[in-house]
Amino acid sequence: MSSAPASASDPTAAGVGLPRGQHRLTGLGSALAVIVLLGLLVAPLAVYPVFLMKILCFALFATAFNLLLGYVGLLSFGHAAFFGGAAYFTAHAAKVWGFEPLLAVLFGAAGAAVIGLVIGFLAIRRQGIYFSMVTLALSQMVFFVFLQAPFTHGEDGIQNVPRGRLIGLFDLSDTLTMYYFVLMVFVFGFFAVWRIVHSPFGHVLQAIRENENRAVSLGYRVERYKLGAFVMSAFIAGLAGGTKALVFQIATLTDVAWQMSGEVILMTLLGGLGTILGPSVGAGLVVTLQNYLAASGLPVTVVIGCIFVLCVLVFRRGLVGEAIRLLHRRGQGLPRR
Amino acid sequence: MTTLLGVPLPALYGQLLIGLINGSFYALLSLGLAVIFGLLRVINFAHGAQYMVGAFVAFLLLRFGAIGFWWALILAPLTVALVSAIIERTMLSRLYRLDHLYGLLFTFGLALILEGLFRHYWGAAGQPYPSPPELAGGTNLGFMFLPNYRGFVVVASLVVCIAVWALIEKTSLGATLRAATENPQLVQAFGVNVPLLLTLTYALGAGLAALAGVLAAPIYQVNPMMGTNLIIIVFAVVVIGGMGSIVGAIVSGYLLGILEGLTRVFYPEASNIVVFVIMAVVLLARPAGLFGKEA
């Protein structure tokens, strides 16, 4: 059973292994990165910072998820366990143990990585669609554990989480300071994913996505690579979840519920799976959309479901995937496929 | 009072009955999932939503048409099967040539739409649905009191499971179906209309889910989220049983329902997660599932 989504196996969408025009594109890529970063630095002057922080958290979450689906071809239906789990751990560490915020976030992410190690170890025993079902089932188990564990306070969640002072110096209760802290975490996580994807390790991951049997026959211990990628993805998703808990000063069951796992899939799909920038674009769109829908009184789930169906039926490359394809057509003067 | 390991026997029987009822629904739903997956290679995430819609159709028939349980037992599955057939024909069938993950994602989107719609119009609260008057009351079995309707559900689901098993394993239509599972191109070359077979199979699976929904309506309340919470457990059941076999889906459905019931007696805190724990153990010991063949 091939486990690579069709558009992810499309080299134009993958963002790597480009035959021609590669240098031009990477040049374009770094220029874009600088512009986006500068934009993000001044953005809170124009846009409500809490809204921006929310987008950044989800963008990082989707980027972590995409590391797995886009580059290894593993569809995890249980990433909420890492996102929400880390939110609980961070919130507990910051509120009850009085951890410094960065340490609390790292503690949350490490906790997510441990959950990821367990879930990943079990899930990679099955392939393709079974992998998705196993991750979904195990994350549901994590949900019930958090529902019943005393430290999570059940339906109430952990409320009034203090943002604290970053390395004892910067007071994060100031929204703008908090924004730059979130931006820092985002840039770190985003860069980490970028680095992983472009490392030799990342290339093996993509080889597994393209043809797992071939990778096995070349002597790669595929399970270890998969598990490694799974744990990294869980850790970075945990960074996002822990940061979100500090931003909103609350950790609730919403973040561990299966709906959250679905949302991150949608963000990645809409933005373009297997592209570095796609998940962030998708996250921005979905969060913005949810904001508008919440005010409009339209049923959010229905709209989200419709976008899901449309994406799967006619828009499998996603926004960034389509953009890259168009750029390539231009660059080469002939249609690629 | 007689006890077993400190648990009074009536409580044990009561929980066993609840486990058997839940197991009946696990079996019906995982059976439908297995039938659909066998031929279409699609994990039907919308299965829970179709189950919920089945229950809602019964509820709406009663509320607006004064049409009772027995008619609903026929009409609701037919309605859901028809709508599902249209969805399969117009949308889902376009995804077969792609990776199977897209089928899962499509049906996930479908599930969100269905649940969102019903929650928008009917709210998240449960709507009561009376059990049919013919099955009111209960029977004293000597060691416990059995509500008639619950006994009916257990028998009905067993009958349906055996009927579907016989349809697939013992009839010529079933033989064609199994052949198409093995090699669709070859079967098509023999002049069998495979796309039609796919549509009918999806409709059958969805109809089974709706049937389960109607059966469930008087036991659990009719509410928009009733399907999703169930379907995730059913996914675990399917992983435990192994997708390959119809018998596996049925047997593990009942078995896990009963195990869950037992857990509720002896260690209630774990009753929510026991199915998932068993899944983890099965994955460690027999990755292909209890009844599955090594993939």
Interface residues (C-beta under 8 A of the other chain):
Chain A: M1 S2 S3 A4 P5 A6 L75 L122 A123 R125 R126 Q127 G128 I129 Y130 S132 M133 V134 L136 A137 L138 Q140 M141 F144 V145 L147 Q148 W258 G262 I265 L269 P299 V300 T301 V302 V303 I304 G305 C306 I307 F308 V309 C311 V312 L313 R316
Chain B: R41 I43 M91 R94 L95 L98 D99 H100 L101 Y102 L104 L105 F106 F108 G109 L110 A111 L112 I113 L114 E115 G116 L117 R119 H120 T228 I232 I233 F235 A236 V238 V239 M243 E269 N272 I273 V275 F276 V277 M279 A280 L283 L284 P287 A295
